[in-house]
Amino acid sequence: MTDIKTCLLRAAQLQDVSDSARLDVELLLAHVFDKDRSYFFSWPEKALTSTQLATFEQFFARRLRGEPIAHILGEREFWSLSLQVNASTLIPRPDTELLVEIALELFPQQSIRALDLGTGTGAIALALASEKPLWHLLALDQSQAACELAESNRKMLAIDNVQVLQSNWFAALKAPALSAKRFDLIVSNPPYIDKDDHHLSEGDVSFEPLSALVADDAGLADIKHITAAAIDFINLGGYLLFEHGYNQAAAVRRILMAAGFANVKSEKDLNGNDRATLGRWPS
Ligand SMILES: C[S@@+](CC[C@H](N)C(=O)[O-])C[C@H]1O[C@@H](n2cnc3c(N)ncnc32)[C@H](O)[C@@H]1O
């Protein structure tokens, strides 16, 4: 008989692959039992059924091979929304909530039209839409699989002010039906990692698609492309807002200023790193 307490002790085996071994085991068990993590403190002696044990062992073996917890469980929390995740795109990160905070502060009152470029799971667009039911959001991604995931998250969360479309950056907006569309806010967490960055082969990142992570030109190619193209799709007085790497803020500010954006500034994440940069298209 294997009980909860015994399973929790297995965290020691995960120390080499995870900085959060104990939490990982708790999350796996929570999924197996379909209970809150607090359940384990009340019922440490509770035995697992043979089916529960088999599922736990399967999950544990995958985690031991380094597979991200989010992929094993098929979900990740972002901005208090539970989002489905899979290998087609990035697992949403808490860092990206900074973009949501900034966007909400930029437009506290108005009902605006916003564009989320490279939406992945739909994290940014769905978080904004959940806070601002009167905003109109368009969420684009080049990956068909990512678009299906974002659309499935949208439906699951019953959010009806987000439209998901497959598009290579702004390409779909050139279609006649959409060509008149301009936006008050264009937000993007694009690929921004240099192809030679050693982080690409480490931890969760090594299980995520390069198409969601890597950009040419020291990671800045997509930010440059989006900035140059945004001019045709942004309203006067509108904002362009990016997430980027901790050491790219100065370069991104230069890109925005060179394109004609005003009030360009960077904002710090919770670790004190400049991780988001925005600029205003002059009116
Ligand atoms: C860093 S992930 C961000 C995902 C999501 N917005 C988030 O913050 O969790 C970048 C996303 O951009 C998408 N992407 C990459 N190149 C693209 C392109 N040319 N056009 C549109 N989307 C693209 C990827 O498929 C991926 O989903």
The ligand as a Gaussian input file, in Angstrom:
#p B3LYP/6-31G(d) Opt

LIG

0 1
 C        6.860000      33.724000     -26.697000
 S        5.419000      32.948000     -27.357000
 C        4.171000      33.901000     -26.539000
 C        2.882000      33.152000     -26.326000
 C        1.852000      33.923000     -25.468000
 N        1.562000      35.234000     -26.008000
 C        2.366000      34.089000     -24.057000
 O        2.763000      35.195000     -23.686000
 O        2.380000      33.105000     -23.299000
 C        5.454000      33.595000     -28.998000
 C        4.278000      33.176000     -29.886000
 O        4.469000      33.829000     -31.148000
 C        4.070000      32.952000     -32.183000
 N        4.749000      33.359000     -33.416000
 C        6.041000      33.156000     -33.799000
 N        6.273000      33.674000     -35.014000
 C        5.101000      34.231000     -35.426000
 C        4.710000      34.927000     -36.607000
 N        5.551000      35.122000     -37.616000
 N        3.433000      35.375000     -36.676000
 C        2.558000      35.169000     -35.665000
 N        2.872000      34.502000     -34.519000
 C        4.135000      34.038000     -34.409000
 C        4.485000      31.579000     -31.689000
 O        3.760000      30.563000     -32.354000
 C        4.180000      31.688000     -30.185000
 O        2.883000      31.227000     -29.900000

